Amino acid sequence: TENREKFRPEYHHTPAYGWMNDPNGMFYKDGTWHLYYQYNPYGSQWENMTWAHSTSPDLIHWQHQGEAIQPDALGTVFSGSCVVDKENTAGFGKDAVVAFYTSAGAAQTQSIAYSTDNGRTFKKYVDNPVITSDVPDFRDPNVFWHEETQQWILILAAGQQMNIYSSKNLKDWKYESSFGEGYGNHGGVWECPDLLKMGGKWVLVCNINPGGPFGGSATQYFVGSFDGHKFTCESKPEVTKWMDYGKDHYATVSFSNAPDGRIVVLPWMSNWQYANQVPTQQYRSANGLPRELGLFSYGGEDYVSVKPAPEVYAAFDKKPSGRLQAAAYLEVTGFRNNASIVLSNDKGEKVVMAYDGKNGTFSMDRNASGQADFNNDFKATTVAPTCGKVKTLQIFIDRCSIEAFDGEGRMAMTNLVFPSRPYDRITAKGCKVTVHALKK
Ligand code: FRU
């Protein structure tokens, strides 16, 4: 009912109960999308880090599978990744799912666990840890197969740079290089890297906390090349590129082994500034919508394009529905140079979105969006460059979140909101809004 868990999203992944942060170890295999996540089984604040597991046939409908990797003598289980070892390079078995995570104990070290039942249960590798260092913030290993040099590559966060390692067998790792000194934003610790091949280029994903454009956590990235040993950024060192211009998009990494060469990523939809205090009950935090990444050029630079995965649209009725509901998708078209979309309820709570075609910006103001007094950093207006004219906008509302995407993928903005009642009114100026309801 409305009173019980009024903020729990209807089409975003959430844990059944307890705390969740980063998505971990995501992979696709035999028609199933696997998502692990940073989980506290014993409470709704950050502690006791454990990997829990959910699965989905379509990236929208998720089933909880329980805990997958638990703390041991080396420490609690921090973020990491999985690969499907098709050629049995590690000797754990053909098609074994091999997980890499950070053991967070007296030191942060990298460990392996493997699964021979499609990611349901894991055994820890006996010779853990497999990578150690003196760097205090040394974590979030992300592994992929590098076709060109026929070896595995592991990238991890080491303070304010990313370290790259190579291996033939997933167990013995050789340090290759580091990237980051002097490049991009250094307002915080670098975390949760990913290295993605897109077209002929490579994109290094670098989550950073704090240092985000509106305070706290955010996702920056670098476009360049990777030769199996070293990542080279193609932009000037001072150029900073953000994947999302909201306050609640963090720890974004990709699914391994995704079908048809797709690059599908999933964010954690919160911000370390207030994640432990958001006013949800029973559980804390959701994932953002699954997104597909690509590249586009604008003003002499290459940028990552961000679009909702096609599976997201399939979850909504094609036929427009008249009323705005707590879970909805808004298709916005017919933009004039100055346009605004206001969502509101009869409590006077509202979110104001505005497009300025002359200056090429889109903004979202959540200062009067509802509950905001749980943390001083929550109230905010976020602003994004639109990299050209906006023709269409897709806006996804799900009880406590609003995600706005430019139709061509040139801008994404993800923000939490906690209205005391769902917004049920739309006031649109200088554009046309069509509402689509979630399929029942
Ligand atoms: C990012 C992060 C990771 C770490 C994990 C711990 O949000 O700080 O760097 O592995 O969360 O839960």
Boltz pocket constraint, residues with backbone or C-beta under 6 A from the ligand:
constraints:
  - pocket:
      binder: B
      contacts: [[A, 21], [A, 22], [A, 38], [A, 49], [A, 77], [A, 78], [A, 79], [A, 80], [A, 102], [A, 139], [A, 140], [A, 190], [A, 191], [A, 192], [A, 251]]
      max_distance: 6.0
